[in-house]
Amino acid sequence: MPRTPPPALVFRDRADESPPAEDRPFVGLVPADRVSVVAVELPELRGARLEQALRWAAEDALAGDAENQHVVPLGRRDDGRMVCAVASREDMRRWRADDPALTALVPDAALLPWQPGDLVLAEDGEAVLARWGRHAFDRLDAALLDVLLPELVEQAAPERIRWYGGKPPDRIAMLDPQRHPAPSVLADWLAAQADPPDVDLLYGEFAPAARRPAPRPGWTAALVALAVLLWLGDAALEVVQLDARADALAEEIEARTARLFPDLTLLPGRERLQIERALAGRGETGDTFVRTLRRASPLFGGLDAVIVESLLWDSEQLELGVRAPGLPDLEALQAQLVARGLSARVDDVAIESGGVRGRLVLREAP
């Protein structure tokens, strides 16, 4: 049986591309660098509840306001996390354009012909399309290949690199890729690669009307009642799951806090405030240590006669065990440290054959 020709592909961000005439179905191609892929923790949800939860579950992984993001579930990984595609709602409104003939909206690089172990690259004008996984793809600026490609190769760890295009740029040629001729029409070539596509952004409020079938009139009341029962069941199950998850997270927070701050006792309802204050205190202490060491270290690097034998950071002060030819050497070093903005004193001086040992106590000057 002959294969049905794939629908036409149209680049939605290119002024010279327009939808096919006579309402012929078509797939919209969008720039892959305008679409992000993230993996989020999300319980098993369905329908509208899943759509509502997705955006907030992905909030920590998003650069912008979650309200302005369109999140599409793509499937679960082996570790149970949900893989999602993310695009801005502003871009989606422009790409969607309420065109009834639009059947799918796909990042261009997500249609490259990929197999496990591949890193596939294809030139597209001043850009290079890249795909290294079912849901791993990007559009790279050809001028930035020297910066972006080494990191991409390290991340993908491919067994094979395939190049579609003319003469590859030097950075790609150095990888010794399998070379394939450039497609004469990129959109037509991509159209023949994946049917259906692995990534389709037409989801939820942006889905075509054909994907939201209306219920039969005679079954409306029964379906509404069934929907209410299912919703209540889902809500009850979700509450149980979220309670269990909250208990597990609370135990994990308590265990980690005990490891990091053994002397801290968490009080119910004030856990977050206590942990934030403890972390702030640790950060300030660490900053003080770095500043003190930064001021003192250049002096020791230039003194061959004074040897540092031990180092101890105690609260707000740095204690150095040092050995020097004589007491005047320690006093001279003390004066230089004071000149660099530190409070310095010499303690526990012991005279030995061939020199003296002592303890330098350094603090930030008040």
C-alpha positions, 0 to 999 in steps of 0.5 A, spaced: 500 500 500 503 506 498 504 511 503 500 517 504 504 523 503 506 527 509 503 534 510 507 540 508 511 543 513 511 551 514 517 555 518 512 559 522 518 564 523 520 566 516 516 571 512 517 568 506 513 562 508 506 561 508 501 556 509 499 552 503 493 554 499 486 551 499 486 549 507 491 543 506 493 540 512 500 542 514 505 542 520 508 548 523 516 548 524 518 553 529 526 554 531 528 549 536 532 554 540 525 557 542 523 551 545 526 548 552 526 541 554 526 539 562 524 533 567 520 535 573 517 531 579 510 530 578 505 525 580 500 521 576 495 526 574 490 526 568 486 531 563 485 538 566 489 537 573 495 535 569 495 541 565 494 545 571 500 542 575 505 542 569 507 549 569 508 550 576 512 543 577 516 546 571 517 553 575 524 551 578 527 549 571 524 555 567 528 562 566 521 566 566 515 567 569 511 560 570 505 564 568 507 566 561 510 559 559 506 553 555 508 546 558 507 540 554 508 533 557 512 528 552 513 522 557 516 519 563 523 517 564 526 511 567 527 515 573 519 517 573 520 524 572 516 527 567 519 530 560 516 536 558 517 541 552 517 549 554 515 555 550 513 562 551 505 563 551 507 569 546 511 565 541 505 560 541 500 565 540 504 567 534 506 560 531 499 558 532 495 564 529 488 560 530 490 556 523 485 551 523 489 547 517 495 547 522 495 539 525 502 540 529 507 545 531 514 542 532 521 544 533 525 544 527 531 540 530 526 535 533 525 532 526 532 530 524 533 522 523 536 520 529 537 513 532 540 511 539 548 513 539 547 518 534 549 526 534 545 528 528 547 535 525 544 539 519 546 546 516 540 551 515 543 557 513 547 561 518 545 555 523 546 548 525 540 543 527 542 538 532 539 532 535 542 527 540 536 524 543 528 523 542 527 529 546 534 532 546 535 537 540 537 545 539 539 550 533 546 552 534 548 559 531 554 557 526 558 563 528 558 560 535 560 553 534 567 553 537 564 555 543 557 551 543 559 544 540 565 541 544 560 542 550 554 539 546 559 533 544 561 532 551 553 532 553 551 527 548 557 522 548 555 520 541 557 513 538 556 516 531 556 523 528 552 525 522 552 531 518 547 533 513 549 539 508 555 541 504 562 542 506 562 542 514 565 548 518 572 546 521 569 545 528 565 539 525 570 537 520 574 535 526 569 530 529 570 526 522 562 525 521 559 521 516 557 526 511 550 526 507 548 531 502 544 537 503 537 536 502 534 540 496 528 543 500 529 542 508 522 543 510 520 537 505 526 533 507 524 534 514 517 532 513 519 525 511 523 523 517 518 523 523 511 521 522 508 522 527 513 527 530 516 526 537 514 533 540 508 536 538 507 543 542 499 543 540 497 541 547 492 544 552 489 550 550 493 551 543 491 544 541 486 543 535 479 543 536 479 536 532 482 533 538 477 536 543 471 532 541 464 534 544 460 529 547 454 526 544 448 530 547 444 524 550 450 522 554 451 529 557 448 528 564 451 521 565 458 524 562 458 530 567 456 526 573 462 521 571 467 526 570 465 529 577 466 522 580 472 521 577 475 528 579 473 527 586 477 520 586 483 523 583 482 529 588 482 524 594 488 520 591 492 526 589 491 528 596 493 522 599 499 522 594 501 529 596 501 527 603 505 522 603 510 526 599 510 531 604 511 527 609 517 524 605 520 531 604 519 533 611 523 527 613 529 528 608 529 535 610 530 533 617 535 528 616 539 533 612 539 539 617 541 534 622 547 532 618 549 540 616 547 543 623 547 538 628 546 543 634 540 546 630 533 543 633 527 545 628 521 548 631 514 546 628 512 551 623 519 555 623 523 550 619 524 554 613 526 560 617 531 556 622 534 553 616 535 560 612 538 563 618 543 557 619 545 557 611 546 565 611 550 564 617 554 559 614 555 563 608 557 569 612 562 565 616 565 562 609 566 569 606 570 571 612 574 565 611 576 567 604 577 574 605 582 573 611 586 568 607 586 572 601 589 578 604 594 574 608 596 569 603 600 574 598 605 575 604 607 568 606 608 567 598 613 572 598 617 570 605 622 564 604 624 565 612 617 564 615 614 557 614 606 555 615 606 549 619 598 548 620 592 552 619 585 552 623 579 556 622 575 557 628 569 561 628 571 568 626 579 568 626 584 564 622 590 561 627 596 559 623 602 555 626 608 558 624 616 557 624 621 563 623 628 564 624 627 569 630 622 573 633 623 579 629 621 576 623 614 574 626 614 581 629 615 584 622 610 579 619 605 581 624 606 589 622 605 587 614 599 583 616 596 589 620 598 594 614 593 589 610 587 591 614 587 585 619 588 584 626 594 580 628 597 578 634 603 573 636 601 567 641 605 561 644 612 563 642 617 558 643 624 559 642 628 553 639 635 551 636 635 555 629 629 559 630 622 560 634 615 557 633 609 561 634 601 562 633 599 567 629 592 569 630 588 573 624 581 576 624 578 582 620 580 588 623 574 592 626 
